[in-house]
């Protein structure tokens, strides 16, 4: 039986401390929710009030896991046959398989540094615009399986540390992941994880109210009103509207390496970066090749619900 989170535990210190106790002995024990857990005081001394199995907190010493999930309690592995309302029936496999299921996490991929023009490793996909949308297929990405139904499946150790994170180096990869599931969480460095649904923002939406985006980084998409080669080796992707003008400043060598042309405005351009400026005009600087990509307008259904 796989586990579901437990809302509170019974604090029951003993000497020595057994791995399970009679639930009847826990009726008078203090009830401990995850937010009041103190590792030095409570670890190894808390039990499920309904089945008496020792429990732990994930993560033990932080308010959230690395994928942004609030801390929660879980049963000590090895008591899978003990009946408990906090275990849901179903699933096959022996103890080893079940232990792995207990570590299953929600979707999370982590940042591996933007792909640059000097990056000579294999690309995450070729640069053909017709790659979008890709057919649903299973593939391996840094030890993590991806498929059209389940998305990423990652695993954590007992302390909530991610064992086999999926990684990304390009905007294109993020778009491919968004096709699988907009609820996949993305983590840049030590920042809090963010869902793709919240990371990907249409330029039209940002232009209606730029204030929440100023000083923050997002993956923007939109159809430019003009593309201009300017001074200082830059290309400007301009998005004008009556309320706000946003532009992407892309290094010229990145633009030319893709064999893009300034007249090719009939596409959605996507670029990631920090929004600088004010409520009248803002810019996003694209400094690495992995920060920008484009898709044909026929792929507009990729972004349904993000406007």
N, C-alpha and C positions, 0 to 999 in steps of 0.2 A: 504494500500500500504506500503510495506517495504521500508526502506531507503537505499540509497547508499551515499557514502561520498561526501562532497561538497568541491570543490577545493579552494574556497575563500569566504569570507563573506563581507557584507557591515557594516562598523563601523558607527553606527548611534545613538549617545547618546542623550537622551531626558529626560525630567523631568515632570511628572513621566514617567517611561519606560513601554510602552505597550508590550504585548506578540506578536503582529503582527502589521505590518504597510503596507501601500500601496507601492507595489514595485516601483511605479513611484517616490516616495519620496527618493528612495535609489540611483537613477542614479548618483548623484553627490557625494555620500558618499565614503570615502576611502575604497579601496579593501584590505582585510586582509587575507593572506594565513595562514595556521596552524602554520608554523614555526615562525611567527612574533607575535603570540598571547601572550599577557601578562594577566594573570588571573585578577589581581587587577584592571587593566585598562579597560579590554574589556568584562569581564563576565557580561551578562545581557544587553549588548549594541551592540550586533552583530546580523545580520539578513541575511537570505537567500536572495540574490539579485533577485532571480527569482520568489519567491512566497511571500516574506515579512514576513515569520514566524521567530520568534526568534530562534537562534541556540546556541549550546554550543560546546565545544571541548572535545574530549575524548582521552587521559586523559587531565584534565584541566591544570595540573601543571608539566607535565613531557613530554619529547620528544617522548616516546614510551609507549604503554600499557605493562602490565606484560607478555603478550604473544608475545612481540616483534614487534607488529604492530605499524607503525608510527602514530603519533597523527593525528586525522581527525575531521572534523566538522559533526554535525548531527542536525536535526530539533528538536525543543522542542516537547516532546510527547503531544498528545492531539489534533493535527491538521492533523490527518491521511486522512481526506477527502479533504484536500486542494491539488489541482492539482499542481504538480511541476516536472520538468524534473529530479530532484534529488531524486525522489521516483520512484521505479519500481513497476509496477502494478503486481498483482497476489497475491495469498495467501488468506486464509480464516480466519474468526474469527473476533470478535468484538474488542473494544478498549483494553480490558485487554490482549487478545492474541497478538494484534499488539504491545503493549508496550513491551511484552516479546520478540517478534521478533527483536525489535530495539536493544535489549541488547545482541543478539546472537553474540557469539565470534567465532573466528577460534579455531581449536583444540588446547587444552593445558592441560597437566597434570603436577603435581608438585611433588617434592620429599618429601617423608614422613620419611626419614631415612632408611638406609639399614636394611633389616631383618637380625637378628643375630641368632646364635644357641640358645641363651637364650630366643628368641622371642617365646612366647607360644600362640600367636593369630593364627587364622585360616590362613593357607597358601593361596596364590593367585591362586594356582593350585597345583596338586600333582606333584611328581617328575618323573613321567613316561616319558621317552623320546618320546614315541609315541604320546604325547599330541600335537606335532607339525606336520602338521599345524592343528589348531583347526577349527571345522566347524564354519561358520559365524552364530552367534546367538546374540540375544539382551540380555543384562544383565545390571544390575545396579552396578555402582562402585562409592561409596560415593555420591550418589544422581545424578550421571551423566550417561546418557544412552549411551550404546555402541552398534552399530550394524554393519553389514558387509558393508552397503552402506554409512551411514552418519558419522560413527565414533563418536567422542565425541561431545556433544553440551553443551557448557558452557555459563553462563550468567554473565554480568557485571552490576554494578550500574552506576549511572550517572557520577561518577568520574573515571570510568574505573577499579574499583576494582573487582576482580573475586569473585563471590558469591559462586559457588559450584565447586571448582576445582576437577578434577580427580586426584588421587594420585597413586604413585607406590613405592614399597619397594624392588623389585627384578628385576634383569636383565630379568628373564623370562617374567615378566609383560611387559617390554619394547619390547621384541620380539613379544608378542601377539599383542601389539598396532601397531607394524610395519606391521603386517599382515593386519591390518585394513587400515592403511594409513601412508605412510612414511613421510607425511607432518605434522603429529601431532607434536606439539611443546612440548618440555620438559624443565622444569625449576628446577635447583638445587639451593635452598636457594634464595639468593638475586642476583644470577648471571643472565645474560641475557638469555632469552629462546633460545633454539636451536632445529632445526628440527631433527627428528629421522634420516632422510636421511643424515644429516651432523654429527650426533652423532655416528652412527654405521659405523665402518671402518674395512675393511678387513685387516688382518695382512700383506698379500702380498702387498697391496697398501702402507701401512705404511713402509714396508721394502724397497720399491723402492725409497722413499724419507722420511726419518724419521724426518728431520729437522722441518717441520711445526707442528709436534705432540709433540716434546720435551717440557716438563714442563706443558703440558695441559692434560685434562682428556677426554677419549673417551671410547666407548664400542667397544672392538675389538673382531673379530671372525676369526677363522682359524682352520686348522687341524694340530695338533702338530706333529713334527718329533720325539719327545720323551717326555715321562712323567717320572720323576724321583723323588723318595723320597730322600730328602737330609737332611743335618744336621739342627739343631735348629728348628725341628718340622715344616718343610716346604715341599711342593711339588712343583716341577718346571715343568711348561708346556713350552717346548722349541720349538721355531719356527726358524729353521736355513735356511739361504739362502746365496748365494754368496755375496750379498751386505750388509746384515745386519742381526744380530741375536737379536730376541726379545724373552723375556721369561716372563711368568706370575708366580709370587711367591704366592702360595696359602697356607694358614695355614692348617696344616695336619688334624686338627679335622674337618675342613670344608669338606675337601676331603673325609675323612673316613665316615662322617655322611651321605654322599650320596651313600655310598657303591660303589664308583668308584674304578677301578683298574688301575694300571699304564700301563697295556698292552692295555687298551681300547683307542687306538689312532684313531680309525676309526669313528670319529665323529667331528663335528664342536664344539669347545669350545668357549664360549663367556664370557668375563669378562670386568668389568668396573674399570677404575682406572687412576691415573696420570702417565704419561710416564716419567721415570727417566733414565738418561744415556747420551750417546753421539751418534755420527753417526755410530759407529761400533757395539755397543751393548746397548740395552735398556731393562728396566724391568718395569712391572706393578704389584703392590702389591695388593693382594686380602685379605682383613682383615676381611670382614663380609660375612656371608653365602649368602646374597642377591646379592652380586657382581658378582657371577659366575653361569653359567649354561652350558648345552650342548644340542645339537640337532643332530639327525641322519643325515647322508650325503644326504639322500633322501629329506631333507628339503632345499637343496641348492637353490631352486627357491625363497626362502624367501629373499635372498640377491642379487637377480638379479639387476644389475644397481649400486651396491655399490662397485664394484671392480675397 
